[in-house]
Amino acid sequence: MAEPRICLVTTGGTISMRVDEAAGGAVPRLSGEEILATVPGMERVAQVDVREFGRFPGPHMTPERMWQLRAVIQEAVEGGAEGVVVTHGTDTLEEAAYLLDRSLPAAVPVALTGAMRNASELGWDGPANLLAAAQVTVSAEARGRGTMVVMDERIVQGAEVVKTHTEEAGTFRSPNWGPLGVVDKGRVLFYRESRRKPTLAPDALAGPVDVVKIVAGSDARLADASRESGAAGIVIEALGRGNVPPAVVPGVHRWVEAGKPVVVTSRSSRGRVLDTYAYPGGGHELRAMGVIFADHLTGQQARLELMLALGVFGNDVKRVRRVIEAGRYDAQG
């Protein structure tokens, strides 16, 4: 019986890096074929077609490049790939995973992976992560789960994943719900169902959308600067349950008066936002003003969700609110 056919799409990141003494550090060097050649046993897992998207460090991957990456994945699936593995820089891997999981059909598994150590370091984790990702994409249980992140033998849903540590292995986690499963000695084990919302698939991302992080003593200057410079929407990464200092409120009000969406998330790593508090700047005041509450999403996830929603519905704040707050939408809005 022939091995399953999968596509490996390489975008760069630490998995493709070696130390360049002249440059003073690690830089992308390895091609997709060179990375694949480091993975013993891959031939027993799948037939692999390699597509080299680029050799970008994680910070060089923009939402626009991620949207182009999405098109490459779609082409691979339409060409018969039974699964797609994507290597990606870990600095922005969680954003790519969210965008792909929310916008691609779930039938064919997509596994994002990378490395926390480069190829010049002892303990380079790239080959093991790549093999595990391939094993996940050919698993029958992975079908219908959409985009996942496979790192350090852990499988995490793409729309839930957060990078929780700057350097250590095991950094990619789902703080609110935990992993979907693990890869144990080559065996793919899923332990819970995937949480899925209806796919958001606009023709193009809308934007720009800015994120403003709230700290003690914040005021309206950053929110005003974002609106005045032409942003299509804003995400307020608020305190605790979804609260802001009173000095921020006038800036939020000006956004709402302009008919543009304001989305509130929490800077806390776990939990959801809610209009619990009724003091000035509390969530109750923001909700009454017309702010959209993004449940459990992080600021970076909510930004992408808003870019997708605006891409589908334009500046129809009512329908944008519906998809972000309730996770539902239909043609009638």
Secondary structure as GFF3:
##gff-version 3
##sequence-region A 1 333
A	DSSP	beta_strand	5	12	.	.	.	ID=ss1
A	DSSP	three_ten_helix	14	16	.	.	.	ID=ss2
A	DSSP	beta_strand	17	20	.	.	.	ID=ss3
A	DSSP	beta_strand	25	28	.	.	.	ID=ss4
A	DSSP	alpha_helix	32	36	.	.	.	ID=ss5
A	DSSP	three_ten_helix	42	44	.	.	.	ID=ss6
A	DSSP	beta_strand	47	56	.	.	.	ID=ss7
A	DSSP	three_ten_helix	58	60	.	.	.	ID=ss8
A	DSSP	alpha_helix	63	78	.	.	.	ID=ss9
A	DSSP	beta_strand	83	87	.	.	.	ID=ss10
A	DSSP	alpha_helix	93	103	.	.	.	ID=ss11
A	DSSP	beta_strand	110	113	.	.	.	ID=ss12
A	DSSP	alpha_helix	126	137	.	.	.	ID=ss13
A	DSSP	three_ten_helix	140	142	.	.	.	ID=ss14
A	DSSP	beta_strand	147	151	.	.	.	ID=ss15
A	DSSP	beta_strand	154	157	.	.	.	ID=ss16
A	DSSP	beta_strand	162	163	.	.	.	ID=ss17
A	DSSP	beta_strand	172	173	.	.	.	ID=ss18
A	DSSP	beta_strand	181	184	.	.	.	ID=ss19
A	DSSP	beta_strand	187	190	.	.	.	ID=ss20
A	DSSP	beta_strand	209	213	.	.	.	ID=ss21
A	DSSP	alpha_helix	221	228	.	.	.	ID=ss22
A	DSSP	beta_strand	233	238	.	.	.	ID=ss23
A	DSSP	three_ten_helix	246	248	.	.	.	ID=ss24
A	DSSP	alpha_helix	249	257	.	.	.	ID=ss25
A	DSSP	beta_strand	262	266	.	.	.	ID=ss26
A	DSSP	alpha_helix	283	289	.	.	.	ID=ss27
A	DSSP	beta_strand	292	293	.	.	.	ID=ss28
A	DSSP	alpha_helix	299	313	.	.	.	ID=ss29
A	DSSP	alpha_helix	317	321	.	.	.	ID=ss30
A	DSSP	pi_helix	322	326	.	.	.	ID=ss31
###
